Amino acid sequence: MKKKVSIFNFTNVYNKESFYRDDKSSISCDIEKEPCVDDSDSCETGNRAGVEMVDFSAVSGTNCMCDDGAMSQIRSEIRQHGIGADEIHFIDNGNYHYMSAIMLEQVKEPFSLVVFDHHPDMQPPMFGDILSCGGWVLYALENNPNIRDVHIIGADRKLIDELPDDVRERAHFYDVYDVICRRDYYFNGSDVHEKRVDGESASCNDYDDIDDLKKCVILPETQFPVYISVDKDVVTPDEITTNWDQGEMRVSELLATIDRFFDEKKVIGVDICGECAPEQEGINVDEAIAGNDAFNGEILERVLDHLDTV
């Protein structure tokens, strides 16, 4: 992976976030102005990685579904900016998660797709072969011959069961407790569950220490390089606010699992979506944006830490 960050702006929510700026209090890198490039002083993550911004806010036909005209424009902009799949991508809120499928078109080797999402994102299209946020995983499977297997972590079991049988069988699904040894699932909160990992006794109820918690992660089995796609709606709404209904994973569990992937697998790319909507009703938007900003900064720093060791 390259130490390069790409930010895809659809709703202008990133104008109110600072995780990608060298000066965290600055708003000098305004997405509505000219995109920032790798040598932009105001848009480097502490000089650890270049940041490329692409403004898609004026492109029509992008909200939840990506029509043919929008897809053509998006692909053209990606080529123009020299953005590859082997980077860290932030792709706005969950309505635009289909950007993952577009980026995966650039992967030219067999790979595994690992998705953290409260939704399976495997709905068959209602008409034609249109790309949508609710069906992008299925679209990618049907159009990308390099995807060898798909692992979806944290999806709602009811939504999984509603998928057609032939679609559901094309992916591996994992509940949170399938990948994280949780005390509350195994002992109903009455005991401490310990699991021996690599010769160490790992307590699986310490959710504050990510380095300890990742000892309790059980990764999906795959022999291929991994592309990781994160929708923050997999996380409990007690910790992050998105614009979709949400799951029950903790931030620490998500970060610990991603850490283990980097520790044990070849990770070829990462993308993150799940911002709140700037005009979202029923929430304190400023607080929600601040929470997402903090998470984005944390996951970015952790990924960059892993890339520093490569």
Secondary structure, 3 states (H helix, E strand, C coil): CCCEEEEEECCCHHHHCCCCCCCCCCCCCCCCCCCCCCCCHHHCCCCCCEEEEEECCCCCCCCCEECHHHHHHHHHHHHHCCCCCCCEEECCCHHHCCHHHHHHCCCCCCEEEEEECCCCCCCCCCCCCCEECCCHHHHHHHHCCCEEEEEEECCCHHHHHCCCHHHHCCCEEECHHHHECCHHHHHCCCCCCEEEECCEEEECCCCCCHHHHHHHECCCCCCCCEEEEEEHHHECCCCCCCCCCCCCECHHHHHHHHHHHHHHCCEEEEEEECCCCCCCCCCCHHHHHHHHHHHHHHHHHHHHHHHHCC
